[in-house]
């Protein structure tokens, strides 16, 4: 077997192992942008006045979808502002514009307060029961 064939096979094996590693270590994300809204989702509209409704009740494993219907960028994230440490995964990590949608799946029970990172006076709450 020539060196060229050997190194080609070796590179393919290494790339396959790297791919398998990332597939196994990156489970389904808790959050997503611009997904289709499903019948099981709870929708929170973001208007120029704030979150509508301000408080929602859901079950563990259910997704809340925030629809930006405002004329500005928005960034819903867990309290406290500005660190988002109450539920650090509940944070899109960037703002999104009017017409866009962001969703988050709540995986544990509790009451999770949140705010708009860009306008922290806008507040909301998600109560998650098992």
Buried (B, 14 or more C-beta within 10 A) or exposed (E): EEEEEEEEEEEEEEEEEEEEEEEEEEEEEBBBEEEEEEEEBBBBBBBEEBBEEEEBEBEEEBBBBBBBEBEEBBBBBBBEBEEBEBBEBBBBEEBBEBEBBBBBBBEEEEEBBBBBBEBBEBBBBBEBEE
